Every structure is written in C-alpha cells, then in structure tokens.
Amino acid sequence: MAGGAIYPVGYLDGAYIPAGDVRLPLLAPGVTYAASVFEGVRGYVDHAGKGVNLFRLGEHMERLVRSTQILGLDDIPSAEEMGEVTLGLMARNGVREDCYIRIQVYLGGDGEMTARGPTGLAILARPRPQLADRLANGIRCQVSSWRRNTDNASPVRAKAAANYLNSRLAGLQAKADGYDTALILTESGTVSEAPGACLFMVRDNVLITPPVTSGILESLTRDTILRRARALGIVDDVVERPVDRTELYAASEVMLVGTGMEVVPVVGIDRLTVGSGARGPITRALQDDYFAIVRGGRDAPAQWLSPIPDLKETPQ
Ligand SMILES: Cc1ncc(COP(=O)(O)O)c(C=O)c1O
C-alpha cells in the first residue's frame, strides 16, 4: 500500500479508531496462515473539483464477499455494509484528494487453521497521487520463471493475501534483474497477469486480454477497459483469449491495468522493445478515457462512482 502518510482515522471490527491502533493479533490465522482477503479501492477528485468519488466501490465489496466465500470466512458484513463503513471512514478523514483504501477481512481467534471465524474487518486509507511519469513513459517487464498459482492450489480468483507470495516472488526476481515488474505465465505456459495488474495487448488493431480462466484476478479495471474499448470502437475487435508468451514480443502495444497500476504502457519485455518503445495510440486513448471516467467527466454507469459524503450526512 505504498504512498503518503496514512489518514488518522482507521476502522477495526465495528469501530472507527486511530489508524495506529488498527493491528491484527499475531496468533490469528489471518496472520499466521494468511487466511485473509482484501480489496484496494481508489478515490479520485471529481473533474469539477466538487468532491472525491470512490471508483466501483460496490463491485469491489461484492468481490470481497466472493473472496471470503472461497476462503470459508463466515459472518462478515454484507457488501453494502462494508461499502457504507468505507465511505464513513473517508468522511471522517475529510478526504479531498486522490486516495487509496485497503479493506481487509481477516480470520481472528487463537490459531485454528480451519476455523471459519471469528472474522474481522480492518480498513486504512492514504493519499495516492497518480504517477505521471510512469503513465506517460511506461514500464519494462520480465517474463518470470515463477509460474502463476493454479486454481486448484491457491485460487487467484479470490483476492487472498496468500496469493501475493506468488506475486512477491515474481516481483522480487524482476526487480533484482533490473525490471519494473514481472509478467507471470500459467503452468501451461500462457500469459496470466502481472503481480498486481492484468494485461492487455494490441495486435493488428485488435485488443486482446487473457480470459478469467488464465489464473488472473477478475479485475474491475480489466472489466472497465473491456467495456470502454467496445463502447469507444477504437479497435477492430476486443477479444478475451489465451495469450502466448511470444505474442507479447510481436504485439504493437502492451499495457497493464489495475486499481493501483491504473493503465500503464509496457514499453519493453525481456529486454525486447514493445512496438515503437513508447506509449502507443490505443493505450493513450484508453488512458484518456479511463481518467475521464474515474473523475466523472464522461458518461459511466452511475453506480461506478460513490461520492465521499460530508461527515454531517454520515451515520455516527
Ligand atoms: C493480482 C492482481 N491482478 C489484477 C489486479 C487488478 O484488479 P482491479 O482492477 O480489480 O484492481 C490486482 C489488483 O489491483 C491484483 O492484485
């Protein structure tokens, strides 16, 4: 959760408390056995400067509930309740800038690995400005020698803390070898995703992304890009299909998308240049559209934007 200082008000197990007091007990299986699931949500200042909207909050909370079901975490609040609690936290912090929120459901208790409860909910947030240089100039990636977790071992469809060991190993290797991040292949050798983002490529003016059965998180940014690319008609076709490693080398554009990553051009892979070696026109068009959408400057489904309310309108 890299970024600026954490906002002073946090949330833990039913109460808004000082952020520094949001801590999990060491013996909890949520810590020892990584029996915990989470969401990362971004907030963006409205294009008219009127306030801050959380992007696709409701669907992030629905994915969080699905993740708890896969991990067998019982008795959690509903998606709606967790959304309300999150908005209440941001109101209490008086947030007026671009920001990022981490919402975590964890297994508490005293150490039983297969326990289904007690479960807890922890939320912290911090400012998160956009990284203009990375968005404009792109990043370089290494196809990792680590393979993506398989669905029958550690399902990536759940946004589970445990899955990020796999992401971490790939990320560590990429950084040690001088790259910005990794691209991870499935056990069968097709392209899956990056440690914390999904992948799109452009070939012959067709936008292509691996399917949800390629060991990826069912990303909301991926969904946004798929819908927007189809609506904008900027490519001849938009396709979800398995992607071979060498297609990445043959692509005219590659990009990574995710809540944290946003829409970032990939300009090099395995020391080979992608396309022209600079941000391509389709990536640029999708970035421009995405940033207009998240800031409420272009038509998007109303439920995609959840405004942070004034504190006085928030249940105390
Ligand atoms: C492994 C992984 N894949 C993809 C994504 C992108 O998902 P989303 O667009 O819902 O943030 C994330 C999180 O940002 C992630 O952690």
PDBQT file of the ligand as one rigid body, heavy atoms in Angstrom, charges set to zero:
ROOT
HETATM    1  C1  LIG A 401      -3.095  -9.968  -8.808  1.00  0.00    +0.000 C 
HETATM    2  C2  LIG A 401      -3.924  -8.827  -9.283  1.00  0.00    +0.000 A 
HETATM    3  N1  LIG A 401      -4.398  -8.841 -10.526  1.00  0.00    +0.000 NA
HETATM    4  C3  LIG A 401      -5.151  -7.832 -11.006  1.00  0.00    +0.000 A 
HETATM    5  C4  LIG A 401      -5.449  -6.741 -10.235  1.00  0.00    +0.000 A 
HETATM    6  C5  LIG A 401      -6.322  -5.664 -10.777  1.00  0.00    +0.000 C 
HETATM    7  O1  LIG A 401      -7.611  -5.768 -10.193  1.00  0.00    +0.000 OA
HETATM    8  P1  LIG A 401      -8.526  -4.498 -10.050  1.00  0.00    +0.000 P 
HETATM    9  O2  LIG A 401      -8.597  -3.889 -11.399  1.00  0.00    +0.000 OA
HETATM   10  O3  LIG A 401      -9.858  -5.023  -9.630  1.00  0.00    +0.000 OA
HETATM   11  O4  LIG A 401      -7.884  -3.615  -9.061  1.00  0.00    +0.000 OA
HETATM   12  C6  LIG A 401      -4.987  -6.682  -8.910  1.00  0.00    +0.000 A 
HETATM   13  C7  LIG A 401      -5.289  -5.565  -8.007  1.00  0.00    +0.000 C 
HETATM   14  O5  LIG A 401      -5.268  -4.421  -8.270  1.00  0.00    +0.000 OA
HETATM   15  C8  LIG A 401      -4.201  -7.743  -8.437  1.00  0.00    +0.000 A 
HETATM   16  O6  LIG A 401      -3.734  -7.721  -7.191  1.00  0.00    +0.000 OA
ENDROOT
TORSDOF 0
